[in-house]
Amino acid sequence: MSDPVWYRRLVSRHGDAVPAAEHLQIRPDLQPIVDDLFHALAGYPVRVYSISTRDEGLVIIDARVQDDIAAADKQTVYRILEEAQERLNDL
């Protein structure tokens, strides 16, 4: 599980958009990137189910966009997720 203090702060900022603590399995140095991700996704119809480290240096974001999302918003959300994925895996 991720740092409990950080997790509570993340939930206080982003509420239900944040998955359960056990679904955020990341190193502490990656927490600012996850903060940025939830901030960037605020207001978009997307649900993040988990962010977890699979192998050394491989972090996976499991997220889904709603079916009725506008094409432009969908493209923006995918870009946000892709950029966050790259940042998470570069460290």
Backbone as CSV, one residue per row, in Angstrom:
resi,resn,N_x,N_y,N_z,CA_x,CA_y,CA_z,C_x,C_y,C_z
1,MET,0.840,-1.181,0.000,0.000,0.000,0.000,0.882,1.240,0.000
2,SER,0.392,2.275,-0.577,1.104,3.547,-0.607,1.041,4.213,0.763
3,ASP,1.825,5.257,0.925,1.905,6.020,2.167,0.513,6.490,2.607
4,PRO,0.078,6.136,3.819,-1.276,6.496,4.271,-1.532,8.002,4.344
5,VAL,-0.551,8.789,4.756,-0.731,10.235,4.853,-0.939,10.821,3.453
6,TRP,-0.100,10.409,2.514,-0.234,10.873,1.141,-1.591,10.448,0.571
7,TYR,-1.988,9.209,0.833,-3.252,8.703,0.306,-4.433,9.519,0.841
8,ARG,-4.453,9.799,2.130,-5.551,10.594,2.703,-5.609,11.986,2.067
9,ARG,-4.454,12.577,1.828,-4.402,13.894,1.187,-4.946,13.819,-0.241
10,LEU,-4.573,12.760,-0.956,-5.045,12.579,-2.324,-6.566,12.436,-2.356
11,VAL,-7.103,11.652,-1.433,-8.557,11.463,-1.359,-9.248,12.763,-0.958
12,SER,-8.645,13.519,-0.056,-9.276,14.781,0.351,-9.355,15.756,-0.820
13,ARG,-8.405,15.675,-1.734,-8.401,16.567,-2.904,-9.292,16.065,-4.033
14,HIS,-9.329,14.744,-4.240,-9.973,14.209,-5.444,-11.121,13.236,-5.166
15,GLY,-11.407,12.988,-3.910,-12.570,12.202,-3.521,-12.663,10.831,-4.167
16,ASP,-13.849,10.544,-4.706,-14.144,9.230,-5.277,-13.340,8.898,-6.525
17,ALA,-12.659,9.868,-7.087,-11.841,9.599,-8.277,-10.631,8.741,-7.935
18,VAL,-10.271,8.695,-6.660,-9.087,7.949,-6.210,-9.494,6.519,-5.862
19,PRO,-8.782,5.536,-6.415,-9.103,4.145,-6.072,-8.719,3.827,-4.625
20,ALA,-9.170,2.693,-4.135,-8.822,2.244,-2.787,-7.299,2.178,-2.639
21,ALA,-6.827,2.427,-1.434,-5.385,2.492,-1.165,-4.649,1.247,-1.646
22,GLU,-5.249,0.097,-1.504,-4.567,-1.129,-1.923,-4.390,-1.232,-3.438
23,HIS,-5.042,-0.347,-4.172,-4.905,-0.328,-5.630,-3.909,0.727,-6.120
24,LEU,-3.225,1.356,-5.176,-2.162,2.298,-5.511,-0.860,1.732,-4.943
25,GLN,-0.173,0.985,-5.741,1.066,0.311,-5.338,2.236,0.960,-6.059
26,ILE,2.720,2.066,-5.490,3.803,2.808,-6.130,4.847,3.200,-5.091
27,ARG,6.027,3.530,-5.586,7.097,4.018,-4.715,6.788,5.454,-4.292
28,PRO,7.265,5.884,-3.139,7.019,7.252,-2.681,7.505,8.325,-3.654
29,ASP,8.584,8.081,-4.376,9.081,9.097,-5.296,8.168,9.310,-6.502
30,LEU,7.199,8.417,-6.701,6.252,8.552,-7.811,4.965,9.288,-7.410
31,GLN,4.793,9.539,-6.134,3.568,10.165,-5.655,3.279,11.523,-6.306
32,PRO,4.268,12.402,-6.521,3.952,13.679,-7.191,3.389,13.499,-8.599
33,ILE,3.815,12.474,-9.294,3.296,12.215,-10.641,1.838,11.791,-10.562
34,VAL,1.509,10.968,-9.578,0.125,10.531,-9.392,-0.739,11.722,-8.972
35,ASP,-0.205,12.592,-8.121,-0.916,13.828,-7.776,-1.256,14.618,-9.038
36,ASP,-0.252,14.805,-9.892,-0.447,15.535,-11.141,-1.493,14.861,-12.029
37,LEU,-1.462,13.541,-12.075,-2.409,12.790,-12.900,-3.844,13.060,-12.468
38,PHE,-4.133,12.924,-11.182,-5.500,13.145,-10.721,-5.930,14.600,-10.894
39,HIS,-5.010,15.512,-10.724,-5.325,16.926,-10.959,-5.685,17.140,-12.432
40,ALA,-4.913,16.568,-13.343,-5.153,16.740,-14.783,-6.447,16.075,-15.237
41,LEU,-6.828,14.978,-14.588,-8.041,14.253,-14.979,-9.320,14.824,-14.360
42,ALA,-9.183,15.732,-13.404,-10.360,16.291,-12.727,-11.330,16.887,-13.748
43,GLY,-12.576,16.494,-13.621,-13.610,17.019,-14.512,-13.872,16.180,-15.747
44,TYR,-12.997,15.233,-16.032,-13.208,14.349,-17.184,-13.906,13.070,-16.733
45,PRO,-14.732,12.495,-17.594,-15.437,11.259,-17.232,-14.538,10.024,-17.394
46,VAL,-13.609,9.879,-16.457,-12.658,8.770,-16.491,-12.531,8.218,-15.079
47,ARG,-12.344,6.924,-14.987,-12.195,6.261,-13.690,-10.850,5.539,-13.662
48,VAL,-10.019,5.868,-12.674,-8.754,5.177,-12.475,-9.022,4.046,-11.483
49,TYR,-8.772,2.816,-11.918,-9.009,1.646,-11.062,-7.784,1.256,-10.257
50,SER,-6.604,1.454,-10.841,-5.384,1.130,-10.095,-4.173,1.751,-10.780
51,ILE,-3.150,1.928,-9.972,-1.830,2.314,-10.467,-0.870,1.438,-9.677
52,SER,-0.169,0.570,-10.373,0.654,-0.378,-9.641,1.951,-0.694,-10.367
53,THR,2.939,-0.998,-9.564,4.239,-1.404,-10.080,4.181,-2.894,-10.359
54,ARG,4.491,-3.277,-11.573,4.457,-4.695,-11.962,5.839,-5.324,-11.894
55,ASP,6.797,-4.684,-12.479,8.180,-5.141,-12.477,9.038,-3.938,-12.153
56,GLU,10.309,-4.165,-11.968,11.231,-3.063,-11.716,11.114,-2.035,-12.839
57,GLY,10.645,-0.841,-12.493,10.551,0.230,-13.477,9.328,0.196,-14.372
58,LEU,8.387,-0.708,-14.140,7.179,-0.777,-14.968,5.962,-0.499,-14.100
59,VAL,5.349,0.653,-14.320,4.155,1.044,-13.585,2.995,1.074,-14.570
60,ILE,1.882,0.470,-14.180,0.706,0.349,-15.041,-0.441,1.173,-14.457
61,ILE,-1.058,1.991,-15.309,-2.270,2.721,-14.934,-3.452,1.992,-15.575
62,ASP,-4.382,1.544,-14.746,-5.602,0.915,-15.237,-6.720,1.942,-15.113
63,ALA,-7.147,2.504,-16.237,-8.181,3.536,-16.240,-9.143,3.297,-17.396
64,ARG,-10.387,3.741,-17.215,-11.415,3.607,-18.248,-12.140,4.935,-18.411
65,VAL,-12.420,5.310,-19.645,-13.241,6.492,-19.910,-14.676,6.039,-20.133
66,GLN,-15.612,6.928,-19.818,-17.014,6.604,-20.038,-17.307,6.547,-21.524
67,ASP,-18.297,5.759,-21.896,-18.653,5.579,-23.303,-19.126,6.854,-23.976
68,ASP,-19.782,7.729,-23.226,-20.386,8.914,-23.831,-19.451,10.128,-23.853
69,ILE,-18.172,9.931,-23.688,-17.210,11.039,-23.682,-17.053,11.604,-25.094
70,ALA,-16.938,12.912,-25.170,-16.728,13.576,-26.464,-15.368,13.170,-27.029
71,ALA,-15.278,13.115,-28.338,-14.038,12.670,-28.995,-12.835,13.518,-28.581
72,ALA,-13.009,14.820,-28.505,-11.896,15.700,-28.127,-11.462,15.439,-26.682
73,ASP,-12.446,15.239,-25.796,-12.126,14.938,-24.398,-11.440,13.580,-24.275
74,LYS,-11.898,12.640,-25.056,-11.298,11.304,-25.035,-9.819,11.382,-25.442
75,GLN,-9.550,12.146,-26.466,-8.180,12.321,-26.933,-7.326,12.991,-25.841
76,THR,-7.889,13.986,-25.173,-7.175,14.667,-24.092,-6.890,13.717,-22.941
77,VAL,-7.878,12.943,-22.544,-7.699,11.989,-21.443,-6.626,10.967,-21.794
78,TYR,-6.669,10.433,-22.995,-5.647,9.456,-23.394,-4.250,10.077,-23.400
79,ARG,-4.147,11.343,-23.801,-2.856,12.022,-23.784,-2.360,12.199,-22.352
80,ILE,-3.256,12.596,-21.450,-2.897,12.754,-20.035,-2.406,11.428,-19.462
81,LEU,-3.143,10.353,-19.727,-2.760,9.037,-19.221,-1.421,8.577,-19.802
82,GLU,-1.235,8.808,-21.091,0.004,8.402,-21.742,1.197,9.165,-21.165
83,GLU,1.041,10.464,-20.982,2.133,11.263,-20.427,2.460,10.841,-18.997
84,ALA,1.431,10.571,-18.200,1.662,10.114,-16.823,2.352,8.756,-16.823
85,GLN,1.905,7.865,-17.699,2.519,6.530,-17.808,4.012,6.659,-18.150
86,GLU,4.339,7.524,-19.080,5.730,7.721,-19.453,6.548,8.277,-18.284
87,ARG,5.997,9.255,-17.598,6.699,9.832,-16.446,6.908,8.795,-15.341
88,LEU,5.899,7.994,-15.078,6.009,6.966,-14.031,7.074,5.939,-14.365
89,ASN,7.210,5.629,-15.638,8.163,4.596,-16.043,9.561,5.135,-16.325
90,ASP,9.698,6.449,-16.379,11.025,7.041,-16.617,11.859,7.130,-15.350
91,LEU,11.228,7.046,-14.190,11.977,7.186,-12.938,12.434,5.860,-12.382
